[in-house]
Amino acid sequence: MRFIYTKTFARLSVVFVLIALLIMADAKGYSDFAKDVFLRAYGPSVQTVVKGTDSVKSFFGVIFAIRDIVKENAELNQRINELSFENSRLSAAKQENLGLRRALALREQREFNLVAAEVETLDPTGFTQTIIIDKGENAGVRPATSVITAPGLLVGLVTKVYPTNAEVTLITDPIIKINAEVADSGARGLVVGEHGLSLGFDLITQNEVIKPQDQVITSGLANEFPRGLLIGEITSIQSSSSELFQKAFVSPAADLRNLRFLFVIQ
């Protein structure tokens, strides 16, 4: 085989020879002087470059760390939102279960036939004295039936019924009139709503003894309201010897602005 000498081969040979000489010189210690001269001449510049490189590395390290923190924070916020939603769902389920347990206890105590319902619409300002519940004719709800919240607090009366929901007029509406009595003394009268402000307990004879903090219940003299439902508590009394009847004002026992789970008495 004929050997062909080329310029590329010559250049590679020179490079290999130089590398071999440098390795031998370093092994013999001949390159220490050259290293010392180089470091003295260019050492400060090299240190400056190294420091600059360290600063750049530090800067980008901070940037990357901030990016990781932002990402981690977003993931944590997402997890918090998920847990908050789950907590709200569990709280709602807990309230619903509590309401159903109270309804069961109420049914056992009073022998009522109850239909559990949930409020669909409610005016929290109290301006509107009606609410809509999610049970109607299909669930056995009928007009002119009492609506309560556990444990036996009177809320209102069913006034309109639709297939899948019903309208309930609250006891604070003037159209609702309830035959009532004081639980302790048995003093009887008529409870009428006063446009969402409170309840008036009227037509109480002067010889009846009533006082603030007395509890007022349904007397059962009307078909719409069975006896023993708690209406509220007397807050003040208007009485005059010149009047035939005395009047009291009653604060509703049920929180009519925060209703959710209710029961219709069939």
C-alpha positions in Angstrom: 0.0 0.0 0.0 1.4 3.4 -0.9 1.5 6.0 1.8 0.1 9.4 0.8 1.5 12.4 2.6 -0.9 15.2 2.9 -1.0 18.7 4.5 -3.7 17.6 7.0 -1.5 14.7 8.1 1.4 17.1 8.6 -0.7 19.4 10.7 -2.0 16.6 12.9 1.5 15.3 13.4 2.7 18.7 14.5 -0.2 19.0 17.0 0.5 15.6 18.5 4.2 16.4 18.8 3.5 19.7 20.6 1.0 18.0 23.0 3.6 15.3 23.7 6.3 17.9 24.4 3.9 19.8 26.7 3.1 16.7 28.7 6.8 15.8 29.0 7.7 19.4 30.1 4.9 19.4 32.7 6.0 16.1 34.0 9.6 17.4 34.4 8.5 20.6 36.0 9.6 22.8 33.2 6.2 24.4 32.8 6.0 25.8 36.3 7.8 29.0 35.4 5.4 29.6 32.5 2.4 29.0 34.7 3.7 31.4 37.3 4.3 34.1 34.7 0.8 33.6 33.2 -0.9 33.7 36.6 0.9 36.9 37.6 0.1 38.6 34.3 -3.5 37.4 33.9 -4.5 36.3 37.4 -6.4 39.4 38.4 -8.3 39.4 35.1 -9.1 35.7 35.5 -10.4 36.4 39.1 -12.5 39.3 37.8 -14.0 37.0 35.2 -14.6 34.3 37.8 -16.3 36.8 40.1 -18.4 38.1 37.3 -19.4 34.5 36.4 -20.3 33.8 40.0 -22.5 37.0 40.1 -24.2 35.9 36.9 -24.7 32.4 38.3 -26.1 33.9 41.6 -28.5 36.3 39.7 -29.9 33.5 37.5 -30.1 31.3 40.6 -32.3 33.9 42.3 -34.4 34.2 39.2 -34.9 30.4 39.0 -35.7 30.3 42.8 -38.3 33.0 42.4 -39.8 31.1 39.5 -40.0 27.9 41.6 -41.5 29.8 44.5 -44.2 31.4 42.3 -45.0 28.0 40.8 -45.2 26.4 44.3 -47.4 29.3 45.6 -49.8 28.9 42.7 -50.0 25.2 43.4 -50.6 25.8 47.1 -53.4 28.4 46.3 -55.0 25.9 44.0 -54.9 23.3 46.8 -56.4 25.7 49.3 -59.2 26.6 46.9 -59.9 22.9 46.4 -59.9 22.2 50.2 -62.2 25.3 50.8 -64.7 24.0 48.3 -64.6 20.5 49.8 -65.0 22.0 53.3 -68.0 24.0 52.2 -69.6 21.0 50.6 -69.0 18.9 53.7 -70.4 21.7 55.9 -73.6 21.9 53.8 -74.0 18.1 54.0 -73.5 18.2 57.8 -76.2 20.9 58.1 -78.5 18.9 55.9 -78.0 15.7 58.0 -78.5 17.7 61.2 -81.8 19.1 59.8 -83.0 15.7 58.8 -82.1 14.2 62.3 -84.1 17.0 63.9 -87.0 16.4 61.6 -87.0 12.7 62.6 -86.9 13.6 66.3 -89.7 16.1 65.8 -91.8 13.6 63.9 -91.3 11.1 66.8 -92.3 13.7 69.4 -95.2 15.3 67.7 -96.4 12.6 65.3 -96.3 15.0 62.4 -96.2 14.0 58.8 -93.3 16.1 57.6 -92.0 16.9 54.1 -88.4 18.1 54.2 -87.7 21.0 51.9 -84.9 23.4 51.1 -85.2 27.1 50.5 -84.6 28.1 46.8 -85.2 31.9 47.0 -85.0 34.2 50.1 -84.9 37.9 50.5 -82.2 38.5 53.2 -83.3 42.2 53.6 -86.7 41.1 54.8 -88.5 43.4 52.3 -90.3 40.4 50.7 -92.2 38.3 53.1 -92.3 35.2 50.9 -89.9 32.4 50.1 -89.8 29.6 47.6 -89.1 26.0 48.7 -88.0 23.1 46.5 -90.9 20.8 47.2 -94.4 21.1 45.7 -97.4 19.1 44.7 -95.4 16.2 43.5 -94.0 15.8 47.0 -97.4 16.0 48.7 -97.2 19.7 49.7 -100.7 21.3 49.9 -101.8 25.0 50.3 -102.7 26.3 53.8 -100.2 24.0 55.6 -97.7 25.1 58.3 -94.0 25.4 57.6 -91.5 25.1 60.4 -87.8 24.8 61.1 -86.4 22.4 63.6 -87.2 22.0 66.5 -90.7 23.2 65.9 -90.3 26.9 65.2 -93.0 28.3 63.1 -91.9 30.0 59.9 -94.9 30.5 57.8 -97.8 29.1 55.7 -97.8 27.6 52.3 -99.8 30.0 50.1 -99.1 28.7 46.5 -98.2 25.3 45.3 -96.6 24.2 42.0 -95.6 20.8 40.8 -92.0 20.9 42.0 -91.9 23.9 44.4 -94.1 26.1 46.6 -94.5 29.6 47.9 -94.4 30.2 51.6 -95.6 33.4 53.2 -93.7 34.2 56.4 -95.4 34.8 59.7 -94.2 38.5 59.6 -96.6 39.2 56.7 -99.8 40.9 57.8 -101.9 38.5 55.8 -100.9 35.7 58.2 -103.1 35.5 61.3 -102.3 33.0 64.0 -104.4 31.9 66.9 -101.9 31.9 69.7 -101.4 31.6 73.5 -98.8 32.3 76.1 -97.2 29.0 77.1 -97.1 29.7 80.8 -100.3 31.6 81.6 -102.5 30.3 78.7 -103.4 33.9 77.8 -104.9 33.8 74.2 -104.9 36.3 71.4 -104.2 36.8 67.7 -100.6 37.1 66.3 -100.4 39.2 63.2 -97.3 40.1 61.1 -96.2 43.7 61.0 -94.7 44.1 57.6 -91.5 42.2 58.4 -90.6 44.3 61.4 -92.0 42.1 64.2 -95.2 40.3 65.3 -98.2 41.9 67.0 -99.9 39.8 69.7 -103.4 41.4 69.9 -106.8 40.9 71.4 -105.5 39.8 74.8 -108.1 40.6 77.5 -107.0 42.9 80.3 -107.5 40.3 82.9 -104.8 38.0 81.4 -101.3 38.2 82.9 -98.5 38.5 80.3 -95.0 39.7 80.7 -91.8 40.1 78.6 -89.9 36.9 77.8 -93.0 34.9 77.8 -93.1 32.3 75.0 -95.9 32.4 72.6 -97.1 29.2 70.9 -99.9 28.3 68.4 -103.1 27.5 70.2 -104.4 25.0 67.6 -107.7 26.7 67.2 -107.2 27.0 63.4 -106.6 24.1 61.1 -103.6 25.8 59.4 -101.4 25.7 62.6 -101.3 22.7 64.9 -101.0 23.4 68.6 -97.7 23.8 70.3 -95.5 25.4 67.6 -93.3 28.1 69.0 -94.0 31.5 67.4 -91.6 33.6 69.5 -91.1 35.6 72.7 -92.8 38.7 74.0 -90.5 41.7 73.9 -92.8 44.5 75.1 -96.4 45.1 76.1 -98.9 47.9 75.5 -101.7 48.1 78.1 -104.2 50.7 79.2 -107.1 50.5 81.6 -109.2 52.4 79.1 -108.7 49.8 76.4 -110.7 46.5 76.3 -107.6 44.5 75.1 -103.9 44.7 75.7 -101.3 44.2 73.0 -97.8 42.7 73.0 -95.0 42.6 70.5 -93.3 39.3 69.8 -89.9 38.5 68.4 -90.0 35.5 66.0 -88.2 32.4 67.3 -87.0 31.4 63.9 -84.3 33.4 62.1 -86.5 34.3 59.1 -83.6 36.0 57.2 -81.3 32.9 57.3 -83.6 30.0 56.5 -82.4 27.0 54.6 -83.8 23.6 55.7 -87.6 23.6 56.4 -90.4 21.1 57.0 -94.0 21.3 55.7 -96.6 19.8 58.1 -99.0 17.7 56.0 
